[in-house]
Amino acid sequence: MEARNIDIKETVPASRKLQAQDSKALLQSASKLIVLKGKKINEFKAGKSTNQEAIASMLGPTGNMRAPTIRVGKTLIVGFNEEVFAKQFGA
């Protein structure tokens, strides 16, 4: 994040395990979800009527939310992909 001069407003330590309930709350405050798993990119419509597939895509095999999880305006980004980060945050 520092390399792209991105201001971090809130950091949640890894010791605080965020799970499905937390994912659902984050989705309800967003309008778009982008989930990145390697080169695979999935986009979901977020908001009050989020579906279980979107919530499940935010969770890792242990049931905890995947990292990093970033909110940019009304867009929620979960996971990492260099191309998407360059597009969202500038090269």
PDB file of N, CA, C and O in Angstrom:
ATOM      1  N   MET A   1       0.820  -1.189   0.000  1.00  0.00           N
ATOM      2  CA  MET A   1       0.000   0.000   0.000  1.00  0.00           C
ATOM      3  C   MET A   1       0.869   1.260   0.000  1.00  0.00           C
ATOM      4  O   MET A   1       0.548   2.244  -0.666  1.00  0.00           O
ATOM      5  N   GLU A   2       1.953   1.219   0.740  1.00  0.00           N
ATOM      6  CA  GLU A   2       2.828   2.388   0.787  1.00  0.00           C
ATOM      7  C   GLU A   2       3.430   2.698  -0.583  1.00  0.00           C
ATOM      8  O   GLU A   2       3.620   3.864  -0.929  1.00  0.00           O
ATOM      9  N   ALA A   3       3.731   1.660  -1.359  1.00  0.00           N
ATOM     10  CA  ALA A   3       4.328   1.855  -2.676  1.00  0.00           C
ATOM     11  C   ALA A   3       3.408   2.636  -3.610  1.00  0.00           C
ATOM     12  O   ALA A   3       3.880   3.286  -4.543  1.00  0.00           O
ATOM     13  N   ARG A   4       2.113   2.577  -3.369  1.00  0.00           N
ATOM     14  CA  ARG A   4       1.134   3.280  -4.202  1.00  0.00           C
ATOM     15  C   ARG A   4       0.575   4.524  -3.512  1.00  0.00           C
ATOM     16  O   ARG A   4      -0.388   5.124  -3.989  1.00  0.00           O
ATOM     17  N   ASN A   5       1.185   4.908  -2.386  1.00  0.00           N
ATOM     18  CA  ASN A   5       0.745   6.084  -1.621  1.00  0.00           C
ATOM     19  C   ASN A   5      -0.734   6.036  -1.279  1.00  0.00           C
ATOM     20  O   ASN A   5      -1.455   7.017  -1.462  1.00  0.00           O
ATOM     21  N   ILE A   6      -1.182   4.890  -0.782  1.00  0.00           N
ATOM     22  CA  ILE A   6      -2.575   4.707  -0.394  1.00  0.00           C
ATOM     23  C   ILE A   6      -2.684   4.932   1.103  1.00  0.00           C
ATOM     24  O   ILE A   6      -1.957   4.322   1.887  1.00  0.00           O
ATOM     25  N   ASP A   7      -3.596   5.815   1.495  1.00  0.00           N
ATOM     26  CA  ASP A   7      -3.837   6.058   2.915  1.00  0.00           C
ATOM     27  C   ASP A   7      -4.678   4.927   3.487  1.00  0.00           C
ATOM     28  O   ASP A   7      -5.742   4.605   2.957  1.00  0.00           O
ATOM     29  N   ILE A   8      -4.203   4.330   4.559  1.00  0.00           N
ATOM     30  CA  ILE A   8      -4.932   3.267   5.231  1.00  0.00           C
ATOM     31  C   ILE A   8      -5.657   3.883   6.406  1.00  0.00           C
ATOM     32  O   ILE A   8      -5.028   4.417   7.320  1.00  0.00           O
ATOM     33  N   LYS A   9      -6.985   3.813   6.387  1.00  0.00           N
ATOM     34  CA  LYS A   9      -7.782   4.439   7.444  1.00  0.00           C
ATOM     35  C   LYS A   9      -8.018   3.501   8.613  1.00  0.00           C
ATOM     36  O   LYS A   9      -8.152   3.959   9.748  1.00  0.00           O
ATOM     37  N   GLU A  10      -8.071   2.195   8.363  1.00  0.00           N
ATOM     38  CA  GLU A  10      -8.292   1.232   9.436  1.00  0.00           C
ATOM     39  C   GLU A  10      -7.544  -0.053   9.107  1.00  0.00           C
ATOM     40  O   GLU A  10      -7.604  -0.545   7.980  1.00  0.00           O
ATOM     41  N   THR A  11      -6.848  -0.585  10.083  1.00  0.00           N
ATOM     42  CA  THR A  11      -6.156  -1.853   9.938  1.00  0.00           C
ATOM     43  C   THR A  11      -6.690  -2.799  11.004  1.00  0.00           C
ATOM     44  O   THR A  11      -6.780  -2.441  12.178  1.00  0.00           O
ATOM     45  N   VAL A  12      -7.039  -3.995  10.588  1.00  0.00           N
ATOM     46  CA  VAL A  12      -7.526  -5.006  11.529  1.00  0.00           C
ATOM     47  C   VAL A  12      -6.426  -6.050  11.662  1.00  0.00           C
ATOM     48  O   VAL A  12      -6.014  -6.637  10.662  1.00  0.00           O
ATOM     49  N   PRO A  13      -5.941  -6.294  12.883  1.00  0.00           N
ATOM     50  CA  PRO A  13      -4.873  -7.278  13.061  1.00  0.00           C
ATOM     51  C   PRO A  13      -5.342  -8.694  12.709  1.00  0.00           C
ATOM     52  O   PRO A  13      -6.520  -9.021  12.856  1.00  0.00           O
ATOM     53  N   ALA A  14      -4.415  -9.520  12.248  1.00  0.00           N
ATOM     54  CA  ALA A  14      -4.745 -10.891  11.855  1.00  0.00           C
ATOM     55  C   ALA A  14      -5.273 -11.705  13.026  1.00  0.00           C
ATOM     56  O   ALA A  14      -5.979 -12.692  12.819  1.00  0.00           O
ATOM     57  N   SER A  15      -4.950 -11.316  14.233  1.00  0.00           N
ATOM     58  CA  SER A  15      -5.439 -12.050  15.402  1.00  0.00           C
ATOM     59  C   SER A  15      -6.952 -11.912  15.571  1.00  0.00           C
ATOM     60  O   SER A  15      -7.583 -12.739  16.229  1.00  0.00           O
ATOM     61  N   ARG A  16      -7.530 -10.875  14.980  1.00  0.00           N
ATOM     62  CA  ARG A  16      -8.990 -10.709  15.010  1.00  0.00           C
ATOM     63  C   ARG A  16      -9.548 -11.377  13.762  1.00  0.00           C
ATOM     64  O   ARG A  16      -9.460 -10.830  12.663  1.00  0.00           O
ATOM     65  N   LYS A  17     -10.109 -12.532  13.933  1.00  0.00           N
ATOM     66  CA  LYS A  17     -10.597 -13.333  12.809  1.00  0.00           C
ATOM     67  C   LYS A  17     -11.953 -12.822  12.330  1.00  0.00           C
ATOM     68  O   LYS A  17     -12.939 -12.889  13.063  1.00  0.00           O
ATOM     69  N   LEU A  18     -11.999 -12.319  11.114  1.00  0.00           N
ATOM     70  CA  LEU A  18     -13.246 -11.853  10.514  1.00  0.00           C
ATOM     71  C   LEU A  18     -13.864 -13.024   9.758  1.00  0.00           C
ATOM     72  O   LEU A  18     -13.182 -13.704   8.992  1.00  0.00           O
ATOM     73  N   GLN A  19     -15.161 -13.257   9.978  1.00  0.00           N
ATOM     74  CA  GLN A  19     -15.810 -14.416   9.387  1.00  0.00           C
ATOM     75  C   GLN A  19     -17.011 -14.005   8.548  1.00  0.00           C
ATOM     76  O   GLN A  19     -17.120 -12.843   8.157  1.00  0.00           O
ATOM     77  N   ALA A  20     -17.916 -14.942   8.264  1.00  0.00           N
ATOM     78  CA  ALA A  20     -19.037 -14.711   7.348  1.00  0.00           C
ATOM     79  C   ALA A  20     -19.908 -13.535   7.777  1.00  0.00           C
ATOM     80  O   ALA A  20     -20.322 -12.745   6.929  1.00  0.00           O
ATOM     81  N   GLN A  21     -20.197 -13.398   9.066  1.00  0.00           N
ATOM     82  CA  GLN A  21     -21.014 -12.278   9.545  1.00  0.00           C
ATOM     83  C   GLN A  21     -20.354 -10.940   9.219  1.00  0.00           C
ATOM     84  O   GLN A  21     -21.019  -9.991   8.802  1.00  0.00           O
ATOM     85  N   ASP A  22     -19.036 -10.879   9.415  1.00  0.00           N
ATOM     86  CA  ASP A  22     -18.293  -9.650   9.112  1.00  0.00           C
ATOM     87  C   ASP A  22     -18.312  -9.370   7.617  1.00  0.00           C
ATOM     88  O   ASP A  22     -18.454  -8.222   7.196  1.00  0.00           O
ATOM     89  N   SER A  23     -18.169 -10.425   6.814  1.00  0.00           N
ATOM     90  CA  SER A  23     -18.201 -10.278   5.353  1.00  0.00           C
ATOM     91  C   SER A  23     -19.537  -9.714   4.902  1.00  0.00           C
ATOM     92  O   SER A  23     -19.593  -8.811   4.068  1.00  0.00           O
ATOM     93  N   LYS A  24     -20.605 -10.253   5.457  1.00  0.00           N
ATOM     94  CA  LYS A  24     -21.951  -9.798   5.091  1.00  0.00           C
ATOM     95  C   LYS A  24     -22.142  -8.326   5.437  1.00  0.00           C
ATOM     96  O   LYS A  24     -22.716  -7.574   4.650  1.00  0.00           O
ATOM     97  N   ALA A  25     -21.665  -7.911   6.607  1.00  0.00           N
ATOM     98  CA  ALA A  25     -21.788  -6.508   7.018  1.00  0.00           C
ATOM     99  C   ALA A  25     -21.015  -5.593   6.069  1.00  0.00           C
ATOM    100  O   ALA A  25     -21.505  -4.527   5.698  1.00  0.00           O
ATOM    101  N   LEU A  26     -19.820  -6.002   5.679  1.00  0.00           N
ATOM    102  CA  LEU A  26     -19.035  -5.197   4.739  1.00  0.00           C
ATOM    103  C   LEU A  26     -19.731  -5.101   3.391  1.00  0.00           C
ATOM    104  O   LEU A  26     -19.765  -4.031   2.783  1.00  0.00           O
ATOM    105  N   LEU A  27     -20.285  -6.214   2.919  1.00  0.00           N
ATOM    106  CA  LEU A  27     -20.974  -6.222   1.622  1.00  0.00           C
ATOM    107  C   LEU A  27     -22.193  -5.318   1.603  1.00  0.00           C
ATOM    108  O   LEU A  27     -22.491  -4.697   0.583  1.00  0.00           O
ATOM    109  N   GLN A  28     -22.895  -5.239   2.716  1.00  0.00           N
ATOM    110  CA  GLN A  28     -24.099  -4.415   2.767  1.00  0.00           C
ATOM    111  C   GLN A  28     -23.774  -2.931   2.648  1.00  0.00           C
ATOM    112  O   GLN A  28     -24.629  -2.140   2.250  1.00  0.00           O
ATOM    113  N   SER A  29     -22.554  -2.548   2.989  1.00  0.00           N
ATOM    114  CA  SER A  29     -22.176  -1.139   2.884  1.00  0.00           C
ATOM    115  C   SER A  29     -21.473  -0.827   1.561  1.00  0.00           C
ATOM    116  O   SER A  29     -21.047   0.307   1.344  1.00  0.00           O
ATOM    117  N   ALA A  30     -21.348  -1.819   0.675  1.00  0.00           N
ATOM    118  CA  ALA A  30     -20.682  -1.633  -0.617  1.00  0.00           C
ATOM    119  C   ALA A  30     -21.694  -1.792  -1.747  1.00  0.00           C
ATOM    120  O   ALA A  30     -22.808  -2.270  -1.533  1.00  0.00           O
ATOM    121  N   SER A  31     -21.295  -1.386  -2.950  1.00  0.00           N
ATOM    122  CA  SER A  31     -22.153  -1.590  -4.112  1.00  0.00           C
ATOM    123  C   SER A  31     -21.549  -2.601  -5.083  1.00  0.00           C
ATOM    124  O   SER A  31     -22.248  -3.145  -5.938  1.00  0.00           O
ATOM    125  N   LYS A  32     -20.238  -2.850  -4.944  1.00  0.00           N
ATOM    126  CA  LYS A  32     -19.553  -3.767  -5.850  1.00  0.00           C
ATOM    127  C   LYS A  32     -18.498  -4.541  -5.067  1.00  0.00           C
ATOM    128  O   LYS A  32     -17.821  -3.977  -4.207  1.00  0.00           O
ATOM    129  N   LEU A  33     -18.359  -5.835  -5.367  1.00  0.00           N
ATOM    130  CA  LEU A  33     -17.350  -6.690  -4.756  1.00  0.00           C
ATOM    131  C   LEU A  33     -16.478  -7.267  -5.856  1.00  0.00           C
ATOM    132  O   LEU A  33     -16.982  -7.822  -6.833  1.00  0.00           O
ATOM    133  N   ILE A  34     -15.175  -7.135  -5.696  1.00  0.00           N
ATOM    134  CA  ILE A  34     -14.216  -7.749  -6.611  1.00  0.00           C
ATOM    135  C   ILE A  34     -13.397  -8.729  -5.777  1.00  0.00           C
ATOM    136  O   ILE A  34     -12.737  -8.340  -4.814  1.00  0.00           O
ATOM    137  N   VAL A  35     -13.447 -10.017  -6.164  1.00  0.00           N
ATOM    138  CA  VAL A  35     -12.703 -11.050  -5.446  1.00  0.00           C
ATOM    139  C   VAL A  35     -11.576 -11.532  -6.349  1.00  0.00           C
ATOM    140  O   VAL A  35     -11.808 -11.938  -7.488  1.00  0.00           O
ATOM    141  N   LEU A  36     -10.359 -11.484  -5.829  1.00  0.00           N
ATOM    142  CA  LEU A  36      -9.169 -11.839  -6.584  1.00  0.00           C
ATOM    143  C   LEU A  36      -8.527 -13.078  -5.976  1.00  0.00           C
ATOM    144  O   LEU A  36      -8.181 -13.091  -4.794  1.00  0.00           O
ATOM    145  N   LYS A  37      -8.371 -14.110  -6.780  1.00  0.00           N
ATOM    146  CA  LYS A  37      -7.681 -15.333  -6.353  1.00  0.00           C
ATOM    147  C   LYS A  37      -6.686 -15.666  -7.452  1.00  0.00           C
ATOM    148  O   LYS A  37      -7.034 -16.309  -8.442  1.00  0.00           O
ATOM    149  N   GLY A  38      -5.442 -15.224  -7.271  1.00  0.00           N
ATOM    150  CA  GLY A  38      -4.446 -15.404  -8.323  1.00  0.00           C
ATOM    151  C   GLY A  38      -4.845 -14.602  -9.544  1.00  0.00           C
ATOM    152  O   GLY A  38      -5.056 -13.393  -9.451  1.00  0.00           O
ATOM    153  N   LYS A  39      -4.951 -15.259 -10.687  1.00  0.00           N
ATOM    154  CA  LYS A  39      -5.365 -14.568 -11.913  1.00  0.00           C
ATOM    155  C   LYS A  39      -6.886 -14.573 -12.093  1.00  0.00           C
ATOM    156  O   LYS A  39      -7.408 -13.910 -12.989  1.00  0.00           O
ATOM    157  N   LYS A  40      -7.596 -15.318 -11.242  1.00  0.00           N
ATOM    158  CA  LYS A  40      -9.048 -15.403 -11.333  1.00  0.00           C
ATOM    159  C   LYS A  40      -9.672 -14.172 -10.676  1.00  0.00           C
ATOM    160  O   LYS A  40      -9.339 -13.824  -9.543  1.00  0.00           O
ATOM    161  N   ILE A  41     -10.583 -13.517 -11.403  1.00  0.00           N
ATOM    162  CA  ILE A  41     -11.251 -12.311 -10.919  1.00  0.00           C
ATOM    163  C   ILE A  41     -12.758 -12.521 -11.016  1.00  0.00           C
ATOM    164  O   ILE A  41     -13.282 -12.804 -12.093  1.00  0.00           O
ATOM    165  N   ASN A  42     -13.451 -12.383  -9.892  1.00  0.00           N
ATOM    166  CA  ASN A  42     -14.908 -12.480  -9.868  1.00  0.00           C
ATOM    167  C   ASN A  42     -15.475 -11.164  -9.364  1.00  0.00           C
ATOM    168  O   ASN A  42     -14.965 -10.584  -8.405  1.00  0.00           O
ATOM    169  N   GLU A  43     -16.529 -10.700 -10.013  1.00  0.00           N
ATOM    170  CA  GLU A  43     -17.202  -9.480  -9.583  1.00  0.00           C
ATOM    171  C   GLU A  43     -18.638  -9.809  -9.209  1.00  0.00           C
ATOM    172  O   GLU A  43     -19.312 -10.592  -9.878  1.00  0.00           O
ATOM    173  N   PHE A  44     -19.087  -9.191  -8.122  1.00  0.00           N
ATOM    174  CA  PHE A  44     -20.440  -9.391  -7.629  1.00  0.00           C
ATOM    175  C   PHE A  44     -21.067  -8.038  -7.353  1.00  0.00           C
ATOM    176  O   PHE A  44     -20.371  -7.074  -7.034  1.00  0.00           O
ATOM    177  N   LYS A  45     -22.375  -7.971  -7.475  1.00  0.00           N
ATOM    178  CA  LYS A  45     -23.114  -6.794  -7.047  1.00  0.00           C
ATOM    179  C   LYS A  45     -23.287  -6.937  -5.537  1.00  0.00           C
ATOM    180  O   LYS A  45     -23.693  -7.994  -5.054  1.00  0.00           O
ATOM    181  N   ALA A  46     -22.989  -5.904  -4.811  1.00  0.00           N
ATOM    182  CA  ALA A  46     -23.113  -5.935  -3.361  1.00  0.00           C
ATOM    183  C   ALA A  46     -24.310  -5.088  -2.950  1.00  0.00           C
ATOM    184  O   ALA A  46     -25.052  -4.598  -3.802  1.00  0.00           O
ATOM    185  N   GLY A  47     -24.494  -4.919  -1.667  1.00  0.00           N
ATOM    186  CA  GLY A  47     -25.609  -4.136  -1.155  1.00  0.00           C
ATOM    187  C   GLY A  47     -26.435  -4.965  -0.197  1.00  0.00           C
ATOM    188  O   GLY A  47     -25.982  -5.989   0.314  1.00  0.00           O
ATOM    189  N   LYS A  48     -27.651  -4.508   0.039  1.00  0.00           N
ATOM    190  CA  LYS A  48     -28.531  -5.177   1.010  1.00  0.00           C
ATOM    191  C   LYS A  48     -28.893  -6.599   0.593  1.00  0.00           C
ATOM    192  O   LYS A  48     -29.088  -7.459   1.452  1.00  0.00           O
ATOM    193  N   SER A  49     -28.985  -6.861  -0.703  1.00  0.00           N
ATOM    194  CA  SER A  49     -29.411  -8.184  -1.171  1.00  0.00           C
ATOM    195  C   SER A  49     -28.229  -9.006  -1.681  1.00  0.00           C
ATOM    196  O   SER A  49     -28.254  -9.493  -2.811  1.00  0.00           O
ATOM    197  N   THR A  50     -27.199  -9.162  -0.855  1.00  0.00           N
ATOM    198  CA  THR A  50     -26.031  -9.936  -1.261  1.00  0.00           C
ATOM    199  C   THR A  50     -26.349 -11.422  -1.213  1.00  0.00           C
ATOM    200  O   THR A  50     -27.172 -11.867  -0.413  1.00  0.00           O
ATOM    201  N   ASN A  51     -25.688 -12.185  -2.075  1.00  0.00           N
ATOM    202  CA  ASN A  51     -25.958 -13.623  -2.108  1.00  0.00           C
ATOM    203  C   ASN A  51     -24.861 -14.409  -1.387  1.00  0.00           C
ATOM    204  O   ASN A  51     -23.780 -13.889  -1.110  1.00  0.00           O
ATOM    205  N   GLN A  52     -25.164 -15.653  -1.096  1.00  0.00           N
ATOM    206  CA  GLN A  52     -24.245 -16.514  -0.350  1.00  0.00           C
ATOM    207  C   GLN A  52     -22.959 -16.771  -1.128  1.00  0.00           C
ATOM    208  O   GLN A  52     -21.902 -16.935  -0.520  1.00  0.00           O
ATOM    209  N   GLU A  53     -23.026 -16.809  -2.461  1.00  0.00           N
ATOM    210  CA  GLU A  53     -21.837 -17.038  -3.279  1.00  0.00           C
ATOM    211  C   GLU A  53     -20.828 -15.908  -3.076  1.00  0.00           C
ATOM    212  O   GLU A  53     -19.626 -16.156  -2.979  1.00  0.00           O
ATOM    213  N   ALA A  54     -21.312 -14.676  -3.012  1.00  0.00           N
ATOM    214  CA  ALA A  54     -20.425 -13.526  -2.791  1.00  0.00           C
ATOM    215  C   ALA A  54     -19.763 -13.620  -1.418  1.00  0.00           C
ATOM    216  O   ALA A  54     -18.560 -13.395  -1.285  1.00  0.00           O
ATOM    217  N   ILE A  55     -20.547 -13.949  -0.409  1.00  0.00           N
ATOM    218  CA  ILE A  55     -19.998 -14.066   0.949  1.00  0.00           C
ATOM    219  C   ILE A  55     -18.979 -15.195   0.999  1.00  0.00           C
ATOM    220  O   ILE A  55     -17.896 -15.021   1.558  1.00  0.00           O
ATOM    221  N   ALA A  56     -19.305 -16.346   0.425  1.00  0.00           N
ATOM    222  CA  ALA A  56     -18.401 -17.500   0.433  1.00  0.00           C
ATOM    223  C   ALA A  56     -17.096 -17.196  -0.294  1.00  0.00           C
ATOM    224  O   ALA A  56     -16.038 -17.688   0.101  1.00  0.00           O
ATOM    225  N   SER A  57     -17.161 -16.388  -1.358  1.00  0.00           N
ATOM    226  CA  SER A  57     -15.954 -16.071  -2.127  1.00  0.00           C
ATOM    227  C   SER A  57     -14.975 -15.202  -1.335  1.00  0.00           C
ATOM    228  O   SER A  57     -13.786 -15.150  -1.652  1.00  0.00           O
ATOM    229  N   MET A  58     -15.478 -14.523  -0.310  1.00  0.00           N
ATOM    230  CA  MET A  58     -14.626 -13.663   0.520  1.00  0.00           C
ATOM    231  C   MET A  58     -13.885 -14.448   1.597  1.00  0.00           C
ATOM    232  O   MET A  58     -12.966 -13.926   2.229  1.00  0.00           O
ATOM    233  N   LEU A  59     -14.283 -15.702   1.807  1.00  0.00           N
ATOM    234  CA  LEU A  59     -13.730 -16.499   2.894  1.00  0.00           C
ATOM    235  C   LEU A  59     -12.700 -17.495   2.386  1.00  0.00           C
ATOM    236  O   LEU A  59     -12.818 -18.027   1.282  1.00  0.00           O
ATOM    237  N   GLY A  60     -11.687 -17.738   3.210  1.00  0.00           N
ATOM    238  CA  GLY A  60     -10.685 -18.740   2.894  1.00  0.00           C
ATOM    239  C   GLY A  60     -11.130 -20.111   3.375  1.00  0.00           C
ATOM    240  O   GLY A  60     -12.250 -20.258   3.865  1.00  0.00           O
ATOM    241  N   PRO A  61     -10.269 -21.121   3.243  1.00  0.00           N
ATOM    242  CA  PRO A  61     -10.623 -22.486   3.620  1.00  0.00           C
ATOM    243  C   PRO A  61     -10.915 -22.654   5.114  1.00  0.00           C
ATOM    244  O   PRO A  61     -11.606 -23.598   5.497  1.00  0.00           O
ATOM    245  N   THR A  62     -10.407 -21.764   5.957  1.00  0.00           N
ATOM    246  CA  THR A  62     -10.650 -21.857   7.398  1.00  0.00           C
ATOM    247  C   THR A  62     -11.950 -21.177   7.810  1.00  0.00           C
ATOM    248  O   THR A  62     -12.357 -21.267   8.969  1.00  0.00           O
ATOM    249  N   GLY A  63     -12.606 -20.496   6.867  1.00  0.00           N
ATOM    250  CA  GLY A  63     -13.838 -19.779   7.183  1.00  0.00           C
ATOM    251  C   GLY A  63     -13.607 -18.343   7.596  1.00  0.00           C
ATOM    252  O   GLY A  63     -14.555 -17.626   7.916  1.00  0.00           O
ATOM    253  N   ASN A  64     -12.360 -17.919   7.593  1.00  0.00           N
ATOM    254  CA  ASN A  64     -12.021 -16.531   7.920  1.00  0.00           C
ATOM    255  C   ASN A  64     -11.901 -15.720   6.636  1.00  0.00           C
ATOM    256  O   ASN A  64     -11.610 -16.264   5.571  1.00  0.00           O
ATOM    257  N   MET A  65     -12.129 -14.413   6.746  1.00  0.00           N
ATOM    258  CA  MET A  65     -12.055 -13.540   5.584  1.00  0.00           C
ATOM    259  C   MET A  65     -10.633 -13.510   5.026  1.00  0.00           C
ATOM    260  O   MET A  65      -9.658 -13.440   5.775  1.00  0.00           O
ATOM    261  N   ARG A  66     -10.536 -13.564   3.705  1.00  0.00           N
ATOM    262  CA  ARG A  66      -9.246 -13.542   3.038  1.00  0.00           C
ATOM    263  C   ARG A  66      -8.634 -12.146   3.114  1.00  0.00           C
ATOM    264  O   ARG A  66      -9.341 -11.150   3.270  1.00  0.00           O
ATOM    265  N   ALA A  67      -7.323 -12.095   3.002  1.00  0.00           N
ATOM    266  CA  ALA A  67      -6.603 -10.823   3.060  1.00  0.00           C
ATOM    267  C   ALA A  67      -5.875 -10.603   1.737  1.00  0.00           C
ATOM    268  O   ALA A  67      -5.540 -11.574   1.059  1.00  0.00           O
ATOM    269  N   PRO A  68      -5.628  -9.383   1.363  1.00  0.00           N
ATOM    270  CA  PRO A  68      -6.157  -8.182   1.999  1.00  0.00           C
ATOM    271  C   PRO A  68      -7.614  -7.955   1.618  1.00  0.00           C
ATOM    272  O   PRO A  68      -8.074  -8.410   0.571  1.00  0.00           O
ATOM    273  N   THR A  69      -8.319  -7.258   2.465  1.00  0.00           N
ATOM    274  CA  THR A  69      -9.674  -6.801   2.183  1.00  0.00           C
ATOM    275  C   THR A  69      -9.636  -5.286   2.223  1.00  0.00           C
ATOM    276  O   THR A  69      -9.281  -4.695   3.243  1.00  0.00           O
ATOM    277  N   ILE A  70      -9.999  -4.663   1.125  1.00  0.00           N
ATOM    278  CA  ILE A  70      -9.852  -3.214   0.978  1.00  0.00           C
ATOM    279  C   ILE A  70     -11.175  -2.621   0.510  1.00  0.00           C
ATOM    280  O   ILE A  70     -11.829  -3.155  -0.386  1.00  0.00           O
ATOM    281  N   ARG A  71     -11.552  -1.518   1.125  1.00  0.00           N
ATOM    282  CA  ARG A  71     -12.736  -0.783   0.667  1.00  0.00           C
ATOM    283  C   ARG A  71     -12.255   0.519   0.041  1.00  0.00           C
ATOM    284  O   ARG A  71     -11.562   1.314   0.677  1.00  0.00           O
ATOM    285  N   VAL A  72     -12.633   0.721  -1.215  1.00  0.00           N
ATOM    286  CA  VAL A  72     -12.314   1.942  -1.945  1.00  0.00           C
ATOM    287  C   VAL A  72     -13.643   2.550  -2.360  1.00  0.00           C
ATOM    288  O   VAL A  72     -14.272   2.096  -3.316  1.00  0.00           O
ATOM    289  N   GLY A  73     -14.065   3.576  -1.638  1.00  0.00           N
ATOM    290  CA  GLY A  73     -15.384   4.153  -1.890  1.00  0.00           C
ATOM    291  C   GLY A  73     -16.447   3.109  -1.619  1.00  0.00           C
ATOM    292  O   GLY A  73     -16.541   2.603  -0.501  1.00  0.00           O
ATOM    293  N   LYS A  74     -17.253   2.776  -2.622  1.00  0.00           N
ATOM    294  CA  LYS A  74     -18.306   1.766  -2.484  1.00  0.00           C
ATOM    295  C   LYS A  74     -17.891   0.415  -3.071  1.00  0.00           C
ATOM    296  O   LYS A  74     -18.723  -0.482  -3.206  1.00  0.00           O
ATOM    297  N   THR A  75     -16.603   0.263  -3.420  1.00  0.00           N
ATOM    298  CA  THR A  75     -16.089  -0.987  -3.969  1.00  0.00           C
ATOM    299  C   THR A  75     -15.292  -1.721  -2.912  1.00  0.00           C
ATOM    300  O   THR A  75     -14.450  -1.129  -2.237  1.00  0.00           O
ATOM    301  N   LEU A  76     -15.554  -3.008  -2.766  1.00  0.00           N
ATOM    302  CA  LEU A  76     -14.850  -3.859  -1.816  1.00  0.00           C
ATOM    303  C   LEU A  76     -13.972  -4.808  -2.628  1.00  0.00           C
ATOM    304  O   LEU A  76     -14.462  -5.486  -3.531  1.00  0.00           O
ATOM    305  N   ILE A  77     -12.681  -4.859  -2.312  1.00  0.00           N
ATOM    306  CA  ILE A  77     -11.728  -5.714  -3.017  1.00  0.00           C
ATOM    307  C   ILE A  77     -11.177  -6.715  -2.010  1.00  0.00           C
ATOM    308  O   ILE A  77     -10.679  -6.328  -0.953  1.00  0.00           O
ATOM    309  N   VAL A  78     -11.267  -8.004  -2.339  1.00  0.00           N
ATOM    310  CA  VAL A  78     -10.770  -9.060  -1.464  1.00  0.00           C
ATOM    311  C   VAL A  78      -9.745  -9.873  -2.239  1.00  0.00           C
ATOM    312  O   VAL A  78     -10.035 -10.372  -3.326  1.00  0.00           O
ATOM    313  N   GLY A  79      -8.545 -10.007  -1.679  1.00  0.00           N
ATOM    314  CA  GLY A  79      -7.483 -10.749  -2.335  1.00  0.00           C
ATOM    315  C   GLY A  79      -6.531  -9.795  -3.046  1.00  0.00           C
ATOM    316  O   GLY A  79      -6.634  -8.576  -2.907  1.00  0.00           O
ATOM    317  N   PHE A  80      -5.597 -10.372  -3.814  1.00  0.00           N
ATOM    318  CA  PHE A  80      -4.594  -9.547  -4.481  1.00  0.00           C
ATOM    319  C   PHE A  80      -4.375 -10.018  -5.910  1.00  0.00           C
ATOM    320  O   PHE A  80      -4.296 -11.215  -6.184  1.00  0.00           O
ATOM    321  N   ASN A  81      -4.281  -9.054  -6.808  1.00  0.00           N
ATOM    322  CA  ASN A  81      -3.924  -9.267  -8.205  1.00  0.00           C
ATOM    323  C   ASN A  81      -3.282  -7.973  -8.674  1.00  0.00           C
ATOM    324  O   ASN A  81      -3.919  -6.920  -8.640  1.00  0.00           O
ATOM    325  N   GLU A  82      -2.038  -8.033  -9.109  1.00  0.00           N
ATOM    326  CA  GLU A  82      -1.276  -6.833  -9.470  1.00  0.00           C
ATOM    327  C   GLU A  82      -1.973  -5.993 -10.538  1.00  0.00           C
ATOM    328  O   GLU A  82      -1.986  -4.766 -10.443  1.00  0.00           O
ATOM    329  N   GLU A  83      -2.554  -6.639 -11.554  1.00  0.00           N
ATOM    330  CA  GLU A  83      -3.215  -5.900 -12.627  1.00  0.00           C
ATOM    331  C   GLU A  83      -4.424  -5.114 -12.118  1.00  0.00           C
ATOM    332  O   GLU A  83      -4.624  -3.958 -12.491  1.00  0.00           O
ATOM    333  N   VAL A  84      -5.224  -5.748 -11.267  1.00  0.00           N
ATOM    334  CA  VAL A  84      -6.412  -5.071 -10.735  1.00  0.00           C
ATOM    335  C   VAL A  84      -5.997  -3.925  -9.824  1.00  0.00           C
ATOM    336  O   VAL A  84      -6.598  -2.852  -9.866  1.00  0.00           O
ATOM    337  N   PHE A  85      -4.973  -4.140  -8.999  1.00  0.00           N
ATOM    338  CA  PHE A  85      -4.504  -3.072  -8.121  1.00  0.00           C
ATOM    339  C   PHE A  85      -3.989  -1.899  -8.945  1.00  0.00           C
ATOM    340  O   PHE A  85      -4.245  -0.746  -8.597  1.00  0.00           O
ATOM    341  N   ALA A  86      -3.263  -2.170 -10.035  1.00  0.00           N
ATOM    342  CA  ALA A  86      -2.770  -1.090 -10.893  1.00  0.00           C
ATOM    343  C   ALA A  86      -3.931  -0.316 -11.503  1.00  0.00           C
ATOM    344  O   ALA A  86      -3.878   0.909 -11.611  1.00  0.00           O
ATOM    345  N   LYS A  87      -4.984  -1.034 -11.905  1.00  0.00           N
ATOM    346  CA  LYS A  87      -6.152  -0.377 -12.497  1.00  0.00           C
ATOM    347  C   LYS A  87      -6.912   0.459 -11.462  1.00  0.00           C
ATOM    348  O   LYS A  87      -7.321   1.583 -11.755  1.00  0.00           O
ATOM    349  N   GLN A  88      -7.103  -0.081 -10.259  1.00  0.00           N
ATOM    350  CA  GLN A  88      -7.873   0.605  -9.226  1.00  0.00           C
ATOM    351  C   GLN A  88      -7.103   1.778  -8.597  1.00  0.00           C
ATOM    352  O   GLN A  88      -7.679   2.817  -8.276  1.00  0.00           O
ATOM    353  N   PHE A  89      -5.794   1.583  -8.433  1.00  0.00           N
ATOM    354  CA  PHE A  89      -5.005   2.563  -7.678  1.00  0.00           C
ATOM    355  C   PHE A  89      -3.976   3.296  -8.522  1.00  0.00           C
ATOM    356  O   PHE A  89      -3.200   4.086  -7.984  1.00  0.00           O
ATOM    357  N   GLY A  90      -3.948   3.060  -9.814  1.00  0.00           N
ATOM    358  CA  GLY A  90      -3.005   3.742 -10.683  1.00  0.00           C
ATOM    359  C   GLY A  90      -1.662   3.034 -10.690  1.00  0.00           C
ATOM    360  O   GLY A  90      -1.259   2.434  -9.693  1.00  0.00           O
ATOM    361  N   ALA A  91      -0.979   3.106 -11.813  1.00  0.00           N
ATOM    362  CA  ALA A  91       0.302   2.394 -11.972  1.00  0.00           C
ATOM    363  C   ALA A  91       1.422   3.064 -11.249  1.00  0.00           C
ATOM    364  O   ALA A  91       2.556   2.586 -11.288  1.00  0.00           O
TER     365      ALA A  91
END
